[in-house]
Amino acid sequence: MDTQLPKLTSHSRVRRARNVHRFLSVTIGLIIAIAVVSLVIAYAVSESKINHQYAMDESTFVIEAPNRDVVRGEQLVKGLLRCTECHERDLGGKVIVDTEIGRVAAPNLTSGEGGIGAKLGDADWVRALRHGVGRDGHGLWMMPTARFNHLTDRDLGDVIAFIKGLPRVDRASESSHLGLLGRLVHAIGKLELIDVRLERQPQSRQDREGAA
């Protein structure tokens, strides 16, 4: 007796090939659909985080620092606060990170062409340094607010005095943006991009010598 299985007819082979093709098409379609939906959700979530408006009391940005020490401000900016690591040695700004995740650039802090120094008043500097929020109410990217939030009024006054007296640097401030991968990791909380601190630290109210 012939125990071999009967060979598939050409019709059966064609039908089987069609079923396999249909299964693969549906599977690939589902994978693409899930990927597209995930990216759309990630984009929406990250966009919501990036464009969140932080409402703050304007009186929070007033500092009591009548006697400002430019030399001490320079020591803080270039030393303890390490501002030159992100904003370049001349504080004229630079690109900090530029990968497939996205680009993060620190702006030109001087009053030169392309800089933001001439546009900012005391309240703007306090809002940015102590709270990590820009003039438009959005959180500032990669601002090390945890390092600055405890600064006293004296500290901030000295820092602001130094920055306002910086030599002009004519350099355009580069723009920052996130790629799709960056938006995805930011949306799921794996990329700490913005650190906003709305409350003033209690120790920042103590005007003690060498506070910073």
Steps between C-alpha positions, in 0.01 A plus 500: 500500500629847415522683836615832355267801534331601182674776316339843502323593184599826329171651621579407860849644475366828363236520774758430767735765358215751499418423865864547601519824302177626657623413851833678444325803350263529797785453751722759333205738471425465872865560592513812284167623642618447859828677424321796342251528787784476755693778328190720476428450870866558591504819294181627663616418854847650451352807333266545796792480744722733299229762443350490848443851634608560859300774668705674768459799726707788360593609853698177527758643260583809706835477677652716770858545389589872496877458530615274219849355475601437139822322599311260723244453224776395261634256756155343533428486127837359395561295812235356728205529261700372199300709249788490249460123459179554302522861382865490388793676666395839363134424587416551134309170485563167332335172402519265799355184348431415135406135442218294351308572821503871427695820542533708815670837472584754769428860393739791470469681835677818389348814350674439168325424172309173539516522880220533753682709762362835387142370509495369858433693818563390860166320522579298187834386640345407834219309328750308289769429760296436811193340340607370157229692315542729199332832429235320296403285800645181355751283682861549389673201345786345696509783753665362817237662722578270790846660515363855488173483693663557839689817393438800723404844377859608551625209289257580220574871515873440461447249217266735314740794543781298344292369211367848416857629472624222270686602184283472192524173311343501154379143460157376408331286764434157351153349525418188702274220386420135568500226238241224495716277721555787741128571517429134570746471792392841629132400490558184705706689758842360410644836396506775763487806279331762717542556874264776614497598868209731573571538871785700644727303729489618865881525515497745208344758733800503730742775402805348660863560408623270226150362456557327170 
